[in-house]
């Protein structure tokens, strides 16, 4: 075995070991990743508040804003899913009859699995699913409590860590790490700003489309589309599939469900594939393959949270790769080379 093959084999083994460690120790690493992501978003606010307020008071205000934002988002999601979930439970028998009829039709055309699915589609199954969602929500709240603690400690030590990096490392290495961190934070803030604006636009259009078609819970579908749009690919797919399935039950017409599904996909395509890339700018440009891979890979490693944070992690990796000559080719292939970026970190 030549040296190049040996290096490749060792790299593969190290990558597998790293992924396994991240998955096994998700309770440790996932909150740290979430905390670093939030610190990158809120550090400019913390730094500006410290100019005319005591550091601890500024920190308390920033943490309060983070908690308020989290409560608002989770409350919106819980309201939207809760209202629709209660409706499905209340009319479970009717929905089961409609979907059983559809399953019989599909079974007559050779899709046997639909019959097995319809057999288990009942109110009890829905109640168990909702209980599972509630338990998952409680786990998520515990997770974010740990994240907030990490954020609080991280904001206190951000400036100290930067000074320690400059003292411990050579100038070019320290500058590459600190500049890479600043540029990553700038890109993540732009990413979240663009994603929030596009999510609001998506939610508003989904609400309007649902109103036009007379679909029940139009506002709730808009809220669900808004919250799920923060997860690329997977979120928009679920946000179009759920109201389309509900439309099939409400109207009892496959044509109406297909029409609503098509309209929702047009909204997602125009915003996600045409408007958002132009608003985000070249600095956040990544190949669609890499975006999709990031979502599925990190969802495999860390579940739903991984699907949310997968693209920011990839942005960070590409940005730091661009800071070092030996890895710059990775950023040039999959992302935006530093030499062609006009954006500067704030």
Residue frames relative to the residue before (quaternion, step in Angstrom):
aa qw qx qy qz dx dy dz
X 1.0000 0.0000 0.0000 0.0000 0.00 0.00 0.00
X 0.3469 -0.7532 0.5161 0.2143 3.60 -0.69 1.06
X 0.7137 -0.4772 0.3095 0.4089 3.54 -1.32 0.30
X 0.6510 0.5245 -0.3316 0.4372 3.58 0.95 -0.82
X 0.6543 0.4947 -0.3132 0.4786 3.60 0.95 -0.79
X 0.6394 0.5253 -0.3271 0.4562 3.58 1.03 -0.78
X 0.6466 0.5107 -0.3152 0.4709 3.56 0.97 -0.84
X 0.6489 0.5155 -0.3188 0.4600 3.58 0.97 -0.83
X 0.6506 0.5118 -0.3127 0.4658 3.58 0.99 -0.85
X 0.6612 0.4969 -0.3080 0.4701 3.59 0.94 -0.86
X 0.6245 0.5348 -0.3360 0.4594 3.58 1.05 -0.72
X 0.6536 0.5092 -0.3103 0.4661 3.60 0.94 -0.88
X 0.6548 0.5068 -0.3108 0.4667 3.59 0.95 -0.89
X 0.6621 0.5026 -0.3074 0.4632 3.57 0.95 -0.88
X 0.6433 0.5237 -0.3234 0.4553 3.60 1.01 -0.80
X 0.6519 0.5022 -0.3125 0.4745 3.58 0.97 -0.86
X 0.6534 0.5112 -0.3139 0.4617 3.58 0.96 -0.84
X 0.6525 0.5177 -0.3138 0.4558 3.58 1.00 -0.83
X 0.6599 0.4975 -0.3087 0.4710 3.59 0.92 -0.89
X 0.6450 0.5175 -0.3208 0.4618 3.58 0.97 -0.82
X 0.6554 0.5085 -0.3128 0.4626 3.57 0.97 -0.84
X 0.6535 0.5094 -0.3145 0.4633 3.59 0.97 -0.84
X 0.6760 0.4888 -0.2935 0.4668 3.58 1.02 -0.78
X 0.6792 0.4883 -0.2949 0.4617 3.58 0.89 -0.92
X 0.7739 0.3014 -0.1507 0.5362 3.58 0.95 -0.91
X 0.1399 0.8286 -0.5286 0.1205 3.59 1.03 0.79
X 0.6243 0.5590 -0.3428 0.4246 3.59 1.03 -0.74
X 0.6866 0.4452 -0.2759 0.5042 3.59 1.22 -0.44
X 0.7763 0.4011 -0.2042 0.4414 3.56 0.68 -1.11
X 0.6281 0.5620 -0.3529 0.4064 3.62 0.96 -0.75
X 0.6688 0.4719 -0.3316 0.4692 3.67 0.84 -0.75
X 0.6217 0.5308 -0.3498 0.4575 3.59 1.06 -0.66
X 0.6422 0.5097 -0.3205 0.4744 3.59 0.97 -0.82
X 0.6568 0.5045 -0.3106 0.4665 3.58 0.94 -0.83
X 0.6523 0.5163 -0.3137 0.4577 3.57 1.00 -0.81
X 0.6505 0.5045 -0.3201 0.4689 3.60 0.95 -0.84
X 0.6235 0.5403 -0.3302 0.4586 3.56 1.04 -0.77
X 0.6901 0.4629 -0.2839 0.4785 3.61 0.87 -0.91
X 0.6183 0.5389 -0.3494 0.4530 3.60 1.00 -0.76
X 0.6338 0.5275 -0.3288 0.4604 3.59 0.99 -0.80
X 0.6747 0.4996 -0.2961 0.4555 3.60 1.04 -0.74
X 0.8084 0.3382 -0.1460 0.4591 3.58 0.81 -1.00
X 0.4488 0.7205 -0.4584 0.2634 3.63 1.16 -0.21
X 0.6360 0.5169 -0.3698 0.4377 3.69 0.83 -0.70
X 0.6329 0.5163 -0.3320 0.4718 3.60 1.03 -0.73
X 0.6474 0.5113 -0.3147 0.4695 3.58 0.94 -0.87
X 0.6701 0.5070 -0.2982 0.4527 3.59 0.89 -0.92
X 0.6804 0.4814 -0.2961 0.4666 3.61 0.94 -0.83
X 0.6479 0.5124 -0.3262 0.4595 3.60 1.00 -0.74
X 0.6333 0.5556 -0.3300 0.4260 3.59 1.08 -0.73
X 0.5642 0.6238 -0.3827 0.3823 3.59 1.20 -0.35
X 0.8134 0.1581 -0.0858 0.5532 3.60 1.09 -0.59
X 0.7007 0.3634 -0.2710 0.5509 3.61 1.28 0.24
X 0.5849 -0.5385 0.4447 0.4124 3.61 -1.17 0.40
X 0.6343 -0.5859 0.3503 0.3627 3.55 -1.06 0.79
X 0.6908 0.4802 -0.2952 0.4529 3.60 0.87 -0.90
X 0.6317 0.5148 -0.3384 0.4706 3.60 1.06 -0.68
X 0.6348 0.5135 -0.3253 0.4770 3.58 1.00 -0.81
X 0.6411 0.5236 -0.3185 0.4619 3.57 1.00 -0.84
X 0.6466 0.5198 -0.3236 0.4550 3.60 0.96 -0.83
X 0.6483 0.5114 -0.3201 0.4644 3.61 1.00 -0.79
X 0.6654 0.5010 -0.3086 0.4593 3.58 0.90 -0.89
X 0.6608 0.4899 -0.3122 0.4753 3.60 0.90 -0.88
X 0.6238 0.5376 -0.3361 0.4570 3.60 1.04 -0.73
X 0.6436 0.5087 -0.3156 0.4769 3.58 1.02 -0.80
X 0.6360 0.5270 -0.3285 0.4581 3.60 0.98 -0.83
X 0.6732 0.4926 -0.3004 0.4625 3.58 0.88 -0.93
X 0.6433 0.5207 -0.3254 0.4573 3.60 0.97 -0.81
X 0.6511 0.5094 -0.3177 0.4644 3.58 0.95 -0.86
X 0.6539 0.5087 -0.3129 0.4644 3.58 0.97 -0.84
X 0.6578 0.5100 -0.3136 0.4569 3.59 0.93 -0.88
X 0.6500 0.5193 -0.3208 0.4528 3.59 0.96 -0.85
X 0.6897 0.4850 -0.2904 0.4525 3.58 0.82 -0.97
X 0.6851 0.4709 -0.2959 0.4705 3.59 0.88 -0.89
X 0.6323 0.5280 -0.3360 0.4568 3.59 1.05 -0.71
X 0.6361 0.5184 -0.3283 0.4678 3.59 1.01 -0.79
X 0.6719 0.4922 -0.3021 0.4638 3.56 0.89 -0.95
X 0.6639 0.5012 -0.3080 0.4617 3.59 0.92 -0.90
X 0.6363 0.5297 -0.3285 0.4547 3.59 1.02 -0.78
X 0.6895 0.4881 -0.2865 0.4520 3.59 0.84 -0.97
X 0.7123 0.4341 -0.2608 0.4860 3.57 0.78 -1.02
X 0.6425 0.5459 -0.3296 0.4250 3.59 1.01 -0.76
X 0.6604 0.5081 -0.3113 0.4569 3.57 0.92 -0.92
X 0.6935 0.4551 -0.2831 0.4815 3.58 0.86 -0.91
X 0.6344 0.5376 -0.3331 0.4446 3.59 1.00 -0.75
X 0.6551 0.4967 -0.3166 0.4732 3.59 0.96 -0.80
X 0.6299 0.5282 -0.3369 0.4591 3.58 1.05 -0.71
X 0.6530 0.5087 -0.3160 0.4636 3.58 0.95 -0.86
X 0.6518 0.5071 -0.3162 0.4669 3.59 0.98 -0.83
X 0.6663 0.5178 -0.3079 0.4394 3.60 0.93 -0.93
X 0.7806 0.2597 -0.1408 0.5508 3.58 1.05 -0.75
X 0.1848 0.8431 -0.4890 0.1262 3.55 1.16 0.61
X 0.6467 0.5319 -0.3327 0.4338 3.58 0.96 -0.87
X 0.6645 0.4971 -0.3054 0.4669 3.58 0.96 -0.87
X 0.6576 0.5023 -0.3130 0.4662 3.58 0.92 -0.88
X 0.6486 0.5190 -0.3301 0.4483 3.58 0.96 -0.82
X 0.6421 0.5209 -0.3305 0.4551 3.58 1.00 -0.78
X 0.6566 0.5127 -0.3120 0.4568 3.58 0.95 -0.88
X 0.7062 0.4474 -0.2724 0.4764 3.57 0.86 -0.94
X 0.5900 0.5480 -0.3754 0.4589 3.61 1.14 -0.47
X 0.6291 0.5200 -0.3290 0.4750 3.56 1.05 -0.76
X 0.6451 0.5047 -0.3153 0.4792 3.56 0.99 -0.82
X 0.6460 0.5261 -0.3237 0.4486 3.58 0.98 -0.84
X 0.6309 0.5268 -0.3328 0.4623 3.59 1.02 -0.80
X 0.6498 0.5130 -0.3133 0.4652 3.56 0.99 -0.85
X 0.6636 0.4914 -0.3032 0.4756 3.59 0.98 -0.88
X 0.6358 0.5339 -0.3284 0.4504 3.56 1.02 -0.80
X 0.6360 0.5319 -0.3207 0.4580 3.56 1.11 -0.71
X 0.7104 0.3972 -0.2471 0.5258 3.56 1.28 -0.37
X 0.7024 -0.5235 0.2583 0.4072 3.56 1.19 0.58
X 0.5854 0.5495 -0.3889 0.4518 3.65 1.23 0.05
X 0.1283 -0.8559 0.4985 0.0501 3.56 0.32 1.31
X 0.6000 0.6033 -0.3717 0.3713 3.61 1.00 -0.72
X 0.5788 0.5978 -0.3823 0.4019 3.59 1.12 -0.59
X 0.6308 0.5371 -0.3440 0.4419 3.60 1.02 -0.72
X 0.6476 0.5077 -0.3197 0.4698 3.59 0.95 -0.84
X 0.6405 0.5202 -0.3245 0.4624 3.58 1.04 -0.77
X 0.6798 0.4934 -0.3002 0.4520 3.58 0.88 -0.92
X 0.5993 0.5816 -0.3594 0.4164 3.58 1.11 -0.65
X 0.7430 0.3741 -0.2054 0.5155 3.57 1.08 -0.73
X 0.5395 0.6039 -0.4123 0.4174 3.59 1.24 0.02
X 0.3153 0.7369 -0.5373 0.2624 3.56 -0.14 1.28
X 0.7182 -0.4515 0.2982 0.4376 3.55 -1.29 0.18
X 0.6295 0.5429 -0.3426 0.4377 3.58 0.99 -0.78
X 0.6388 0.5184 -0.3191 0.4705 3.56 1.01 -0.82
X 0.6556 0.5108 -0.3129 0.4598 3.58 0.98 -0.84
X 0.6424 0.5183 -0.3253 0.4614 3.58 1.00 -0.83
X 0.6499 0.5016 -0.3240 0.4702 3.59 0.96 -0.79
X 0.6349 0.5273 -0.3299 0.4584 3.56 1.04 -0.75
X 0.6627 0.4969 -0.3042 0.4705 3.59 0.96 -0.88
X 0.6264 0.5205 -0.3441 0.4672 3.58 1.05 -0.69
X 0.6379 0.5222 -0.3208 0.4663 3.55 1.06 -0.75
X 0.6316 0.5209 -0.3268 0.4722 3.56 1.05 -0.76
X 0.6414 0.5233 -0.3238 0.4582 3.58 1.00 -0.83
X 0.6533 0.4999 -0.3138 0.4740 3.56 0.95 -0.86
X 0.6388 0.5208 -0.3204 0.4671 3.57 1.04 -0.79
X 0.6260 0.5367 -0.3331 0.4573 3.58 1.06 -0.76
X 0.6450 0.5123 -0.3270 0.4633 3.59 0.98 -0.80
X 0.6398 0.5109 -0.3199 0.4768 3.58 1.02 -0.79
X 0.6405 0.5311 -0.3219 0.4518 3.58 1.01 -0.82
X 0.6375 0.5208 -0.3309 0.4614 3.58 0.99 -0.81
X 0.6425 0.5121 -0.3198 0.4719 3.59 0.97 -0.82
X 0.6241 0.5450 -0.3278 0.4540 3.56 1.03 -0.82
X 0.7209 0.4491 -0.2624 0.4579 3.58 0.82 -0.97
X 0.5490 0.5718 -0.4051 0.4555 3.59 1.19 -0.36
X 0.6473 0.4986 -0.3076 0.4876 3.57 0.99 -0.86
X 0.6296 0.5383 -0.3343 0.4495 3.59 0.98 -0.83
X 0.6579 0.5128 -0.3150 0.4528 3.61 0.88 -0.91
X 0.6260 0.5250 -0.3424 0.4640 3.60 1.01 -0.73
X 0.6498 0.5005 -0.3104 0.4805 3.58 0.97 -0.85
X 0.6310 0.5316 -0.3349 0.4551 3.59 0.99 -0.80
X 0.6448 0.5298 -0.3193 0.4490 3.57 0.91 -0.91
X 0.6973 0.4549 -0.2730 0.4820 3.58 0.86 -0.93
X 0.6563 0.5284 -0.3155 0.4365 3.58 1.01 -0.80
X 0.6499 0.5126 -0.3215 0.4600 3.59 0.97 -0.79
X 0.6271 0.5377 -0.3364 0.4522 3.58 1.09 -0.62
X 0.7843 0.3620 -0.1611 0.4773 3.59 1.03 -0.81
X 0.3802 0.7633 -0.4740 0.2193 3.63 1.22 -0.05
X 0.7066 0.4488 -0.2732 0.4741 3.59 0.76 -0.98
X 0.6310 0.5359 -0.3347 0.4501 3.59 1.02 -0.76
X 0.6499 0.5154 -0.3182 0.4590 3.58 0.94 -0.86
X 0.6336 0.5264 -0.3336 0.4585 3.60 0.98 -0.80
X 0.6591 0.4916 -0.3113 0.4764 3.60 0.95 -0.84
X 0.6542 0.5132 -0.3221 0.4527 3.60 0.95 -0.79
X 0.6194 0.5374 -0.3445 0.4570 3.60 1.04 -0.73
X 0.6712 0.4866 -0.3009 0.4713 3.60 0.92 -0.87
X 0.6792 0.4875 -0.2977 0.4609 3.59 1.03 -0.70
X 0.7404 0.4525 -0.2339 0.4386 3.59 0.99 -0.81
X 0.7781 0.3316 -0.1612 0.5086 3.60 1.07 -0.68
X 0.6325 -0.5030 0.4221 0.4107 3.53 -1.33 0.28
X 0.6744 -0.5435 0.3181 0.3854 3.56 -1.14 0.66
X 0.6977 0.4733 -0.2983 0.4474 3.61 0.80 -0.96
X 0.6548 0.4966 -0.3188 0.4721 3.61 1.03 -0.72
X 0.6546 0.5076 -0.3109 0.4661 3.57 0.95 -0.88
X 0.6571 0.5062 -0.3152 0.4611 3.58 0.94 -0.86
X 0.6425 0.5239 -0.3286 0.4525 3.58 0.99 -0.81
X 0.6762 0.4872 -0.2983 0.4651 3.59 0.93 -0.85
X 0.7015 0.4600 -0.2815 0.4659 3.59 0.83 -0.94
X 0.6574 0.4878 -0.3148 0.4804 3.59 0.95 -0.82
X 0.6387 0.5210 -0.3248 0.4639 3.57 1.03 -0.77
X 0.6451 0.5146 -0.3177 0.4670 3.57 1.03 -0.76
X 0.6619 0.5001 -0.3080 0.4656 3.58 0.97 -0.88
X 0.6756 0.4840 -0.2976 0.4699 3.59 0.94 -0.86
X 0.6169 0.5343 -0.3413 0.4664 3.59 1.05 -0.71
X 0.6563 0.5098 -0.3129 0.4599 3.58 0.92 -0.90
X 0.6381 0.5237 -0.3222 0.4634 3.57 1.01 -0.81
X 0.6725 0.4922 -0.2989 0.4650 3.59 0.93 -0.88
X 0.6550 0.5113 -0.3197 0.4554 3.58 0.98 -0.80
X 0.6316 0.5103 -0.3424 0.4726 3.60 1.04 -0.69
X 0.6485 0.4943 -0.3228 0.4805 3.57 0.97 -0.77
X 0.6268 0.5481 -0.3331 0.4424 3.58 0.98 -0.86
X 0.7120 0.4502 -0.2691 0.4669 3.59 0.81 -0.97
X 0.6147 0.5327 -0.3536 0.4618 3.60 1.06 -0.66
X 0.6753 0.4782 -0.2912 0.4800 3.58 0.86 -0.95
X 0.6625 0.5108 -0.3109 0.4511 3.57 0.91 -0.91
X 0.6539 0.5075 -0.3200 0.4609 3.61 1.00 -0.76
X 0.6588 0.4973 -0.3141 0.4691 3.59 0.91 -0.88
X 0.6809 0.4767 -0.2948 0.4714 3.59 0.91 -0.88
X 0.6227 0.5295 -0.3420 0.4636 3.59 1.08 -0.64
X 0.6335 0.5151 -0.3279 0.4752 3.57 1.02 -0.76
X 0.6554 0.4997 -0.3132 0.4718 3.58 0.96 -0.85
X 0.6517 0.5130 -0.3170 0.4601 3.58 0.96 -0.84
X 0.6640 0.5089 -0.3039 0.4557 3.56 0.90 -0.92
X 0.6570 0.5137 -0.3103 0.4563 3.58 0.97 -0.84
X 0.6821 0.4798 -0.2903 0.4693 3.58 0.94 -0.85
X 0.6253 0.5183 -0.3397 0.4744 3.59 1.04 -0.71
X 0.6267 0.5217 -0.3302 0.4753 3.59 0.99 -0.79
X 0.6731 0.4957 -0.3004 0.4593 3.60 0.88 -0.94
X 0.6594 0.5057 -0.3114 0.4610 3.60 0.92 -0.87
X 0.6472 0.5118 -0.3174 0.4674 3.58 0.99 -0.82
X 0.6332 0.5215 -0.3297 0.4672 3.58 1.03 -0.75
X 0.6530 0.5248 -0.3193 0.4429 3.58 0.92 -0.91
X 0.7354 0.4115 -0.2337 0.4850 3.59 0.94 -0.87
X 0.4698 -0.6945 0.4334 0.3303 3.59 1.23 -0.14
X 0.3344 0.7473 -0.5046 0.2740 3.56 1.17 0.52
X 0.4720 -0.6795 0.4809 0.2901 3.57 -0.85 0.93
X 0.8215 0.2139 -0.1926 0.4922 3.54 -1.27 0.62
X 0.0865 0.8344 -0.5374 0.0871 3.57 0.91 0.93
X 0.6662 0.4959 -0.3118 0.4616 3.60 0.91 -0.89
X 0.6478 0.5235 -0.3216 0.4504 3.58 1.00 -0.81
X 0.6426 0.5061 -0.3287 0.4721 3.59 0.99 -0.78
X 0.6267 0.5312 -0.3341 0.4620 3.58 1.07 -0.69
X 0.6530 0.5034 -0.3092 0.4738 3.58 0.99 -0.84
X 0.6495 0.5104 -0.3192 0.4645 3.59 0.95 -0.84
X 0.6446 0.5090 -0.3223 0.4707 3.60 0.98 -0.81
X 0.6283 0.5420 -0.3264 0.4527 3.59 1.04 -0.80
X 0.7243 0.4423 -0.2617 0.4597 3.59 0.77 -0.99
X 0.6952 0.4757 -0.2888 0.4550 3.61 0.92 -0.85
X 0.5747 0.6167 -0.3817 0.3790 3.60 1.15 -0.47
X 0.5505 0.6042 -0.4007 0.4139 3.61 1.24 -0.21
X 0.6788 0.4046 -0.2856 0.5421 3.60 1.27 -0.24
X 0.3589 -0.7647 0.4834 0.2295 3.64 -0.28 1.16
X 0.8438 0.1860 -0.1714 0.4733 3.55 -1.24 0.72
X 0.7611 0.3747 -0.2220 0.4806 3.61 0.45 -1.15
X 0.6714 0.5183 -0.2999 0.4367 3.58 0.88 -0.94
X 0.6904 0.4592 -0.2949 0.4749 3.63 0.76 -0.92
X 0.6154 0.5443 -0.3588 0.4430 3.60 1.04 -0.68
X 0.6743 0.4735 -0.2935 0.4847 3.59 0.90 -0.90
X 0.6616 0.5262 -0.3015 0.4410 3.58 1.03 -0.84
X 0.6788 0.4238 -0.3013 0.5186 3.62 1.20 -0.28
X 0.6519 0.5360 -0.3216 0.4293 3.58 1.04 -0.72
X 0.6661 0.5355 -0.3179 0.4105 3.61 0.85 -0.92
X 0.7155 0.4161 -0.2946 0.4776 3.67 0.69 -0.89
X 0.6046 0.5454 -0.3678 0.4491 3.61 1.10 -0.54
X 0.6494 0.4946 -0.3135 0.4852 3.60 1.01 -0.81
X 0.6466 0.5039 -0.3241 0.4722 3.59 1.01 -0.77
X 0.6271 0.5372 -0.3393 0.4507 3.60 1.03 -0.75
X 0.6106 0.5476 -0.3495 0.4529 3.57 1.06 -0.71
X 0.6858 0.4648 -0.2808 0.4845 3.58 1.00 -0.82
X 0.6770 0.5070 -0.3087 0.4352 3.59 0.93 -0.83
X 0.7877 0.3269 -0.1632 0.4961 3.57 0.78 -1.02
X 0.3090 -0.7715 0.4986 0.2464 3.58 1.19 -0.45
X 0.6185 0.5315 -0.3220 0.4809 3.55 1.24 0.50
X 0.3871 -0.7212 0.5206 0.2427 3.62 -0.62 1.04
X 0.6110 0.5647 -0.3586 0.4233 3.59 1.06 -0.70
X 0.6564 0.5008 -0.3139 0.4689 3.59 0.95 -0.86
X 0.6512 0.5138 -0.3203 0.4575 3.60 0.96 -0.83
X 0.6579 0.5012 -0.3098 0.4690 3.58 0.97 -0.86
X 0.6455 0.5242 -0.3230 0.4519 3.59 0.98 -0.81
X 0.6630 0.4834 -0.3022 0.4851 3.58 0.94 -0.87
X 0.6317 0.5329 -0.3280 0.4576 3.58 0.98 -0.84
X 0.6566 0.5023 -0.3099 0.4696 3.59 0.96 -0.84
X 0.6606 0.5112 -0.3139 0.4514 3.59 0.92 -0.87
X 0.6571 0.5022 -0.3089 0.4697 3.58 0.96 -0.85
X 0.6586 0.5029 -0.3154 0.4624 3.59 0.99 -0.74
X 0.5973 0.5424 -0.3617 0.4671 3.58 1.10 -0.61
X 0.6357 0.5215 -0.3224 0.4691 3.58 0.98 -0.85
X 0.6885 0.4816 -0.2902 0.4581 3.58 0.81 -0.99
X 0.6645 0.5098 -0.3165 0.4455 3.60 0.97 -0.82
X 0.6747 0.5006 -0.3078 0.4466 3.59 0.84 -0.95
X 0.7158 0.4340 -0.2623 0.4801 3.59 0.86 -0.94
X 0.7514 0.4372 -0.2346 0.4350 3.58 0.78 -1.01
X 0.7831 0.3452 -0.1699 0.4886 3.58 1.00 -0.78
X 0.7616 0.3517 -0.2012 0.5057 3.60 1.14 -0.41
X 0.7639 0.3756 -0.2187 0.4770 3.60 0.63 -1.09
X 0.6970 0.5136 -0.3004 0.4003 3.59 0.71 -1.06
X 0.6627 0.4926 -0.3496 0.4426 3.68 0.79 -0.76
X 0.6701 0.4929 -0.3075 0.4621 3.59 1.04 -0.69
X 0.6510 0.4923 -0.3158 0.4838 3.58 1.08 -0.64
X 0.6563 0.5364 -0.3161 0.4262 3.58 0.97 -0.86
X 0.3771 -0.7426 0.4821 0.2717 3.60 1.02 -0.69
X 0.6896 -0.5147 0.3290 0.3889 3.54 -1.29 0.33
X 0.5885 0.6177 -0.3731 0.3645 3.59 1.09 -0.67
X 0.7372 0.3728 -0.2225 0.5177 3.60 1.13 -0.55
X 0.3953 0.7410 -0.4712 0.2694 3.58 1.26 0.14
X 0.0974 0.7541 -0.6448 0.0778 3.53 -0.97 0.98
X 0.5780 -0.5738 0.4341 0.3850 3.54 -1.15 0.50
X 0.5725 -0.5999 0.4227 0.3657 3.63 -1.01 0.70
X 0.5955 0.5648 -0.3608 0.4430 3.58 1.09 -0.67
X 0.6810 0.4886 -0.2945 0.4591 3.58 0.90 -0.93
X 0.6232 0.5287 -0.3408 0.4647 3.60 1.04 -0.75
X 0.6805 0.4813 -0.2900 0.4702 3.57 0.85 -0.98
X 0.6434 0.5150 -0.3235 0.4649 3.58 0.96 -0.83
X 0.6371 0.5374 -0.3285 0.4443 3.59 0.96 -0.84
X 0.6620 0.5122 -0.3078 0.4525 3.57 0.91 -0.93
X 0.7298 0.4290 -0.2536 0.4681 3.60 0.76 -1.01
X 0.6419 0.5297 -0.3408 0.4374 3.60 0.96 -0.77
X 0.7416 0.4081 -0.2458 0.4722 3.58 0.76 -1.00
X 0.5795 0.5318 -0.3902 0.4786 3.61 1.18 -0.33
X 0.6083 0.5297 -0.3421 0.4820 3.58 1.14 -0.60
X 0.7018 0.4675 -0.2716 0.4638 3.57 0.97 -0.84
X 0.8443 0.1200 0.0002 0.5223 3.60 0.77 -1.08
X 0.5763 -0.6257 0.3861 0.3568 3.61 1.11 0.40
X 0.8401 -0.1604 0.1299 0.5016 3.56 -1.15 -0.71
X 0.6348 0.5209 -0.3351 0.4619 3.58 0.99 -0.79
X 0.6389 0.5282 -0.3272 0.4536 3.58 1.01 -0.75
X 0.6259 0.5261 -0.3417 0.4633 3.59 1.05 -0.72
X 0.6565 0.5109 -0.3056 0.4633 3.58 1.06 -0.74
X 0.7953 0.3381 -0.1619 0.4764 3.57 0.80 -1.00
X 0.4119 0.7484 -0.4525 0.2557 3.60 1.24 -0.06
X 0.6879 0.4711 -0.2901 0.4698 3.59 0.86 -0.94
X 0.6379 0.5031 -0.3508 0.4657 3.69 0.89 -0.70
X 0.6320 0.5163 -0.3460 0.4630 3.61 0.99 -0.72
X 0.6504 0.5081 -0.3144 0.4691 3.58 0.99 -0.80
X 0.6087 0.5385 -0.3429 0.4711 3.60 1.04 -0.75
X 0.6554 0.5094 -0.3083 0.4646 3.57 0.94 -0.87
X 0.6649 0.5097 -0.3124 0.4478 3.60 0.86 -0.95
X 0.6772 0.4876 -0.2993 0.4626 3.60 0.87 -0.91
X 0.6446 0.5287 -0.3277 0.4445 3.59 1.00 -0.80
X 0.6907 0.4530 -0.2864 0.4856 3.59 0.90 -0.85
X 0.5952 0.5518 -0.3718 0.4506 3.61 1.06 -0.61
X 0.6629 0.5203 -0.3035 0.4448 3.58 1.05 -0.78
X 0.6160 0.5778 -0.3460 0.4086 3.62 1.20 -0.36
X 0.7529 0.3451 -0.1818 0.5301 3.59 1.20 -0.47
X 0.5374 -0.6649 0.4101 0.3176 3.61 -0.82 0.97
X 0.6735 0.5273 -0.3090 0.4157 3.60 0.97 -0.79
X 0.7692 0.3110 -0.1759 0.5297 3.61 1.16 -0.49
X 0.4019 0.7458 -0.4664 0.2544 3.60 1.23 0.00
X 0.5821 0.5995 -0.3765 0.3999 3.59 1.09 -0.61
X 0.5989 0.5632 -0.3685 0.4341 3.60 1.09 -0.61
X 0.6741 0.4805 -0.2883 0.4813 3.57 0.95 -0.90
X 0.6564 0.5182 -0.3201 0.4451 3.60 1.02 -0.72
X 0.6677 0.4865 -0.3043 0.4743 3.60 1.10 -0.63
X 0.8173 0.3003 -0.1210 0.4767 3.58 0.75 -1.07
X 0.8052 0.2315 -0.1122 0.5343 3.60 1.13 -0.45
X 0.6777 -0.4611 0.3857 0.4236 3.49 -1.23 -0.67
X 0.3963 -0.7272 0.5005 0.2520 3.64 -0.57 1.08
X 0.5956 -0.5967 0.4106 0.3473 3.54 -1.08 0.77
X 0.6429 0.5625 -0.3299 0.4018 3.57 0.96 -0.83
X 0.7341 0.4073 -0.2277 0.4933 3.58 1.16 -0.59
X 0.5470 0.6137 -0.4070 0.3982 3.61 1.25 0.04
X 0.2655 -0.7624 0.5714 0.1475 3.54 -0.93 0.90
X 0.5903 0.5931 -0.3674 0.4059 3.58 1.20 -0.41
X 0.1651 -0.7654 0.6156 0.0890 3.53 -1.16 0.68
X 0.5447 -0.6250 0.4379 0.3478 3.57 -1.06 0.67
X 0.3732 -0.7182 0.5469 0.2140 3.53 -1.13 0.72
